[in-house]
Amino acid sequence: MRRLGHLTYTEVQDLDPGALVAILPVGAIEAHGPHLPLETDVIIAEAMAESGAEQLAEVGIESVILPPIAYTSAAFARNFPGTLSLDADAVERHMFELGSALAVQGFRALAIANAHLDPGHLASIRGAIEALEQAAPELSIAFPDITRRPWGGRLTEEFRSGACHAGCYEGSIVLARRPELVRQDVAAALTDNPVSLSTAVRDGLDSFETAGGPDAYFGDPAAATAEEGQATITALGRILFEAVAALD
């Protein structure tokens, strides 16, 4: 699996960027309950990127995985220790500049493997894409937004319920990828929190606390399994694969 950050400039020089899809994992550093690491979304995004790259390679579509974006707008978790939330406009500009740099380098396409669902962050991605479509139309962009149809409907029942921050959905993926980072004894003692974050967003709420998550988790952490996590990673990779394959 090819990673841009692991290559030298001479090795990149030998590549044909016009034949490559640049895959960008996007996450956040924010509270994920008392049992999951702050970098949970980054772990999920990288898993999605790797699975997508593997599935693209199976049909002859070459890709390179970029170093992840780990810092972004995380306003819902802003009151919790460790959460590093940036201004949404700054995030949008950063993503625009990154896409512009890829276009200058001659890359065929950009595929965004995003695992952070804060509404301000999602708005930053959409704004950057709109600006890139105007400024760099030669760069095709695939962004399968899993908060929207049809993508989200293909994920787990908990994800579809909206109660999916640091619950079974995310905990299972971290168990599959980085089990040593899961405080499993803590997770086992947590009760299910079925409050839907997506409903909270629609109702105009703007923090985990006001949404009904005083401990920064929604869903059922104790139900997480590595088996579910691996299946979800494969599904996320397929979503990314299909979004790239649909590009002109």
C-alpha positions as CSV (number, residue, x, y, z in Angstrom):
1,M,0.0,0.0,0.0
2,R,1.5,3.3,-1.1
3,R,1.7,6.2,1.4
4,L,2.8,9.6,0.2
5,G,4.4,10.5,3.5
6,H,6.6,7.4,3.4
7,L,8.0,8.2,-0.1
8,T,11.0,10.3,-1.0
9,Y,10.6,13.1,-3.6
10,T,12.6,11.0,-6.1
11,E,10.2,8.1,-5.7
12,V,7.3,10.5,-6.2
13,Q,9.0,11.8,-9.3
14,D,9.0,8.3,-10.8
15,L,5.2,8.1,-10.3
16,D,2.5,9.2,-12.7
17,P,0.2,11.4,-10.5
18,G,-2.2,11.7,-13.4
19,A,-3.0,8.0,-12.9
20,L,-3.3,8.2,-9.1
21,V,-6.1,8.8,-6.7
22,A,-4.9,10.7,-3.6
23,I,-6.9,9.4,-0.6
24,L,-7.1,11.8,2.3
25,P,-8.1,10.4,5.7
26,V,-9.8,13.1,7.8
27,G,-10.5,12.9,11.5
28,A,-10.3,15.0,14.7
29,I,-8.7,15.1,18.1
30,E,-11.7,15.2,20.4
31,A,-13.3,13.4,23.4
32,H,-14.7,10.0,22.7
33,G,-16.1,9.0,26.1
34,P,-13.9,7.8,29.0
35,H,-13.0,4.6,27.1
36,L,-11.8,5.5,23.6
37,P,-8.7,7.6,22.6
38,L,-9.0,11.2,21.4
39,E,-7.8,10.2,18.0
40,T,-10.6,7.7,17.4
41,D,-11.8,9.5,14.3
42,V,-8.3,9.5,12.8
43,I,-8.0,5.8,13.4
44,I,-11.4,5.2,11.6
45,A,-10.5,7.5,8.7
46,E,-7.2,5.7,8.1
47,A,-8.9,2.3,8.2
48,M,-11.5,3.5,5.7
49,A,-8.7,4.9,3.4
50,E,-6.7,1.7,3.6
51,S,-9.7,-0.6,2.9
52,G,-10.7,1.7,0.0
53,A,-7.2,1.6,-1.5
54,E,-7.1,-2.2,-1.3
55,Q,-10.5,-2.5,-3.1
56,L,-9.5,0.1,-5.7
57,A,-6.2,-1.8,-6.4
58,E,-8.2,-5.0,-7.0
59,V,-9.7,-3.4,-10.1
60,G,-6.5,-1.7,-11.3
61,I,-7.1,1.8,-9.9
62,E,-3.9,3.0,-8.3
63,S,-3.9,5.3,-5.3
64,V,-1.7,6.9,-2.7
65,I,-2.8,7.5,0.9
66,L,-2.0,11.0,2.2
67,P,-1.0,11.8,5.8
68,P,-4.3,12.4,7.7
69,I,-5.9,15.6,8.7
70,A,-6.2,15.2,12.5
71,Y,-7.1,18.8,13.6
72,T,-10.4,20.4,12.6
73,S,-13.5,21.9,13.9
74,A,-14.9,19.9,16.9
75,A,-17.3,22.3,18.5
76,F,-19.6,19.7,19.9
77,A,-16.8,18.4,22.1
78,R,-15.2,21.7,22.8
79,N,-15.8,21.6,26.6
80,F,-14.0,18.3,27.2
81,P,-10.3,18.1,28.1
82,G,-8.1,17.2,25.2
83,T,-10.4,18.3,22.4
84,L,-8.6,20.5,20.0
85,S,-11.2,22.5,18.0
86,L,-10.1,24.8,15.2
87,D,-12.0,27.6,13.4
88,A,-14.2,26.1,10.7
89,D,-13.2,28.8,8.1
90,A,-9.5,27.9,8.8
91,V,-10.2,24.3,8.2
92,E,-12.0,25.0,4.9
93,R,-9.1,27.1,3.8
94,H,-6.6,24.4,4.8
95,M,-8.5,21.7,2.8
96,F,-8.8,24.0,-0.2
97,E,-5.0,24.7,-0.2
98,L,-4.3,21.0,0.1
99,G,-6.5,20.2,-2.8
100,S,-5.0,23.0,-4.8
101,A,-1.5,21.6,-4.1
102,L,-2.6,18.2,-5.3
103,A,-3.9,19.7,-8.5
104,V,-0.6,21.5,-9.1
105,Q,1.2,18.2,-8.7
106,G,-1.1,16.7,-11.3
107,F,-3.0,14.2,-9.4
108,R,-6.0,12.6,-11.1
109,A,-8.4,12.7,-8.2
110,L,-8.9,13.4,-4.5
111,A,-10.9,10.9,-2.4
112,I,-11.9,12.1,1.1
113,A,-12.2,9.4,3.7
114,N,-13.9,11.3,6.5
115,A,-14.8,9.9,9.9
116,H,-15.6,13.1,11.8
117,L,-19.2,14.1,11.7
118,D,-19.4,17.5,13.6
119,P,-21.6,19.7,11.5
120,G,-19.1,22.6,11.3
121,H,-16.4,20.2,10.1
122,L,-18.7,18.8,7.4
123,A,-19.5,22.3,6.3
124,S,-15.8,23.0,5.9
125,I,-15.3,20.0,3.7
126,R,-18.3,20.9,1.5
127,G,-17.1,24.5,1.2
128,A,-13.6,23.5,0.3
129,I,-14.9,21.1,-2.4
130,E,-17.1,23.9,-3.9
131,A,-14.2,26.2,-4.1
132,L,-11.9,23.6,-5.6
133,E,-14.5,22.7,-8.3
134,Q,-14.2,26.3,-9.4
135,A,-10.5,26.9,-8.9
136,A,-9.1,23.4,-9.9
137,P,-11.7,21.7,-12.1
138,E,-9.1,19.3,-13.4
139,L,-9.0,17.6,-10.0
140,S,-11.9,15.2,-9.6
141,I,-13.2,14.9,-6.0
142,A,-15.0,12.0,-4.3
143,F,-16.5,12.7,-1.0
144,P,-18.9,10.0,0.2
145,D,-20.6,11.8,3.0
146,I,-21.8,9.1,5.4
147,T,-24.2,11.4,7.1
148,R,-26.2,11.5,3.8
149,R,-27.9,9.0,1.5
150,P,-27.1,6.5,0.1
151,W,-23.9,6.0,2.1
152,G,-25.0,6.1,5.7
153,G,-27.8,3.6,5.2
154,R,-25.2,0.9,4.4
155,L,-23.6,1.1,7.9
156,T,-24.7,-0.4,11.2
157,E,-28.0,-0.1,12.9
158,E,-26.4,2.1,15.7
159,F,-24.9,4.4,13.1
160,R,-28.2,4.8,11.4
161,S,-29.9,5.6,14.7
162,G,-27.6,8.7,15.1
163,A,-26.5,7.4,18.6
164,C,-23.0,6.6,17.2
165,H,-20.3,8.7,18.9
166,A,-17.9,6.5,20.9
167,G,-20.6,3.7,21.0
168,C,-20.6,0.3,19.5
169,Y,-20.0,1.6,15.9
170,E,-16.8,3.5,16.6
171,G,-15.7,1.3,19.5
172,S,-15.8,-1.8,17.3
173,I,-13.6,-0.2,14.6
174,V,-11.0,0.8,17.2
175,L,-11.1,-2.7,18.7
176,A,-10.4,-4.1,15.2
177,R,-7.6,-1.6,14.5
178,R,-6.0,-0.5,17.8
179,P,-7.4,-2.7,20.6
180,E,-4.6,-1.7,23.0
181,L,-6.1,1.9,23.0
182,V,-9.6,0.8,24.2
183,R,-10.1,0.9,27.9
184,Q,-12.2,-2.2,27.7
185,D,-13.0,-2.5,31.4
186,V,-14.3,1.1,31.4
187,A,-16.4,0.4,28.2
188,A,-17.9,-2.7,29.8
189,A,-19.2,-0.7,32.7
190,L,-20.9,2.0,30.6
191,T,-24.6,2.0,30.0
192,D,-26.2,2.4,26.6
193,N,-27.0,6.0,25.7
194,P,-29.6,5.9,22.8
195,V,-29.8,9.6,22.3
196,S,-29.4,10.5,18.6
197,L,-26.8,13.1,17.8
198,S,-28.3,13.7,14.3
199,T,-31.6,14.6,15.9
200,A,-29.8,17.0,18.3
201,V,-28.1,18.7,15.3
202,R,-31.5,19.1,13.6
203,D,-32.9,20.6,16.8
204,G,-30.2,23.2,16.9
205,L,-28.2,21.9,19.8
206,D,-24.5,22.5,19.7
207,S,-22.6,20.4,22.3
208,F,-22.4,16.9,23.6
209,E,-23.8,18.1,27.0
210,T,-26.9,19.8,25.7
211,A,-27.5,16.9,23.3
212,G,-27.6,14.4,26.2
213,G,-24.0,13.1,26.3
214,P,-22.4,14.4,29.5
215,D,-19.7,11.8,29.2
216,A,-19.0,12.4,25.5
217,Y,-20.5,9.2,24.2
218,F,-23.7,8.1,22.4
219,G,-24.6,4.5,21.7
220,D,-23.6,1.3,23.5
221,P,-19.9,1.1,24.2
222,A,-20.2,-2.3,26.0
223,A,-21.6,-4.0,22.8
224,A,-18.5,-3.3,20.7
225,T,-16.7,-6.2,19.0
226,A,-13.7,-6.4,16.8
227,E,-15.7,-8.6,14.4
228,E,-18.3,-5.9,13.9
229,G,-15.4,-3.4,13.5
230,Q,-13.7,-5.3,10.7
231,A,-17.0,-5.7,8.8
232,T,-17.6,-2.0,9.2
233,I,-14.2,-1.1,7.9
234,T,-14.8,-3.2,4.8
235,A,-18.1,-1.5,4.3
236,L,-16.5,2.0,4.6
237,G,-13.8,0.9,2.2
238,R,-16.5,-0.2,-0.3
239,I,-18.2,3.2,0.1
240,L,-15.0,5.0,-0.8
241,F,-14.3,2.6,-3.7
242,E,-17.7,3.2,-5.2
243,A,-17.4,7.0,-4.8
244,V,-14.1,6.9,-6.7
245,A,-15.3,4.5,-9.3
246,A,-18.2,6.8,-10.1
247,L,-15.9,9.7,-11.0
248,D,-15.7,10.7,-14.6
